[in-house]
Amino acid sequence: MSIVERNIDEIIILCNLHKVKELYVFGSAITDDFTENSDIDLLIQFDSIDPVEYFDNYMDIKEKLEALFNRPIDLVENQAIKNPIFRI
């Protein structure tokens, strides 16, 4: 069972509290390359959220996920991928 699967109930609670529409795991966390030193890469999409609340909401869920997994979280917001400035 993966680190994500072991914590799925807590992840669901955090997502509900932080108005998360979708959350995806990618990178080494879903491969055999994942180690005790690996970070966890997550792609997140929020439900409609007030722009004033956005930053605090983003940082809060990131910090709570890092505490839950006891490792760094690379949290990529879905909108950043859609922004042509961030595309290669």
Contacts in CASP RR format, 6 or more apart in sequence:
PFRMAT RR
TARGET T0000
AUTHOR 0000-0000-0000
METHOD contacts of the structure
MODEL  1
MSIVERNIDEIIILCNLHKVKELYVFGSAITDDFTENSDIDLLIQFDSID
PVEYFDNYMDIKEKLEALFNRPIDLVENQAIKNPIFRI
2 29 0 8 1.000
2 30 0 8 1.000
2 34 0 8 1.000
3 29 0 8 1.000
3 34 0 8 1.000
3 40 0 8 1.000
3 69 0 8 1.000
4 11 0 8 1.000
4 25 0 8 1.000
4 29 0 8 1.000
4 40 0 8 1.000
7 68 0 8 1.000
7 69 0 8 1.000
10 68 0 8 1.000
11 23 0 8 1.000
11 65 0 8 1.000
11 68 0 8 1.000
14 20 0 8 1.000
14 61 0 8 1.000
14 64 0 8 1.000
14 65 0 8 1.000
14 68 0 8 1.000
15 23 0 8 1.000
15 61 0 8 1.000
17 61 0 8 1.000
18 46 0 8 1.000
18 57 0 8 1.000
18 60 0 8 1.000
18 61 0 8 1.000
19 46 0 8 1.000
19 47 0 8 1.000
19 48 0 8 1.000
19 49 0 8 1.000
19 57 0 8 1.000
20 44 0 8 1.000
20 45 0 8 1.000
20 46 0 8 1.000
20 47 0 8 1.000
20 61 0 8 1.000
21 45 0 8 1.000
21 46 0 8 1.000
21 47 0 8 1.000
22 43 0 8 1.000
22 44 0 8 1.000
22 45 0 8 1.000
22 78 0 8 1.000
23 42 0 8 1.000
23 43 0 8 1.000
23 44 0 8 1.000
23 45 0 8 1.000
24 42 0 8 1.000
24 43 0 8 1.000
24 44 0 8 1.000
25 40 0 8 1.000
25 41 0 8 1.000
25 42 0 8 1.000
26 41 0 8 1.000
26 42 0 8 1.000
26 43 0 8 1.000
27 41 0 8 1.000
28 34 0 8 1.000
28 35 0 8 1.000
28 38 0 8 1.000
28 41 0 8 1.000
29 38 0 8 1.000
29 40 0 8 1.000
29 41 0 8 1.000
38 71 0 8 1.000
39 71 0 8 1.000
39 72 0 8 1.000
39 73 0 8 1.000
39 74 0 8 1.000
40 65 0 8 1.000
40 69 0 8 1.000
40 71 0 8 1.000
40 72 0 8 1.000
40 73 0 8 1.000
40 74 0 8 1.000
41 74 0 8 1.000
41 76 0 8 1.000
42 65 0 8 1.000
42 73 0 8 1.000
42 74 0 8 1.000
42 75 0 8 1.000
42 76 0 8 1.000
43 76 0 8 1.000
43 77 0 8 1.000
43 78 0 8 1.000
43 81 0 8 1.000
44 58 0 8 1.000
44 61 0 8 1.000
44 75 0 8 1.000
44 76 0 8 1.000
44 77 0 8 1.000
44 78 0 8 1.000
45 77 0 8 1.000
45 78 0 8 1.000
45 79 0 8 1.000
46 54 0 8 1.000
46 57 0 8 1.000
46 58 0 8 1.000
46 77 0 8 1.000
49 57 0 8 1.000
58 75 0 8 1.000
58 77 0 8 1.000
61 75 0 8 1.000
62 73 0 8 1.000
62 75 0 8 1.000
65 73 0 8 1.000
65 75 0 8 1.000
66 72 0 8 1.000
66 73 0 8 1.000
80 86 0 8 1.000
81 87 0 8 1.000
END
